[in-house]
Amino acid sequence: MATSDAPLEIGQVSLTVNDLSKVGNFYQTALGLEKLSDDGTEARFGAYGRSLIALRQDKSAQHHSPREAGLFHTAFLLPSRADLGAWLHHAAETRIPLQGASDHLVSEALYLADPEGNGIEIYIDRPRDQWTYKGDEIEMATNHLDLQDVANSATTKWQGAPEGTVVGHVHLQVGRLDPAEAFYSETLGMAVTNHYPGATFYGSGGYHHHLASNIWNSRGAGPKNGPTTGLTEIELRGTAQEIEAIRSRTPAETPLVDPWGTTFTLTRKD
């Protein structure tokens, strides 16, 4: 399935950075995103006119600690395995350091980070009819990924983020799993798709996950304290019915903010 088939999907992810030029250049050269706008303090990057990442410069913001709640990674979903193979060749040729590679049963994923330490996943989904279930939950794992096999799937050279590239999901670091589940599942209305050791996954419309929360590095972390680099805002694109349902569960005009200070904005799908 495509993430766009779901009533809710991820739109744009906004990050606060110290060095807009350096980080923005990385998203262009390493990930192949196109610069859509840049006013010197905020720049947006995406693929084929769709904005995926907004970088907001704050030179005085304290650098985000990997032990704090916030972003674990922004996950860019490519249309095909051939695209993932082409990107892997590009990473090797341009010496982009990988931090990991995993077969998650529902997907195949590569991991890295931008110059300020914001986690990134680049992945492709396996067809939905290959997903397996245990009760109501989708089975996921962290298995070895055969990088050579992925590389062999490439049919052309990497030419930048292909049409159809989206932010498939956002994985978050939180202080506790129970209040995270209350917000992401009960307030935002996403179904719990998998309980994993130290993590919970949430999806809309049967997708394996649009959001995830974990305490692997951030157990006990409190809310964001003062301006820091890292995750600032996540846009959720939804149907009119889904947005109305979320708003019915929150007071009128109340910002949607998770227990650790990440803001969620709602945008109606066209």
Buried (B, 14 or more C-beta within 10 A) or exposed (E): BBBEEBBBBBBBBBBBBBBBEEBBEBBBEBBBBBEBEBEEEBBBBBBEEBBBBBBBBBEEBBEBBBEBBBBBBBBBBBBBBBBBBBBBBBBEEEEBEBEEBBBBBBBBBBBBBBBBEBBBBBBBBBEBEEBEEEEEBBBBEEEEBEBEEBBEBBEEEBEBBBEBBBBBBBBBBBBBBEBBBEBBBEBBBBBBBBEEEEBBBBBBBEBBBBBBBBBEBBBEBEEBEEEBBBBBBBBBBBBEEBBEBBBEEEEEEEEBBBBBBBBBBBEEBE
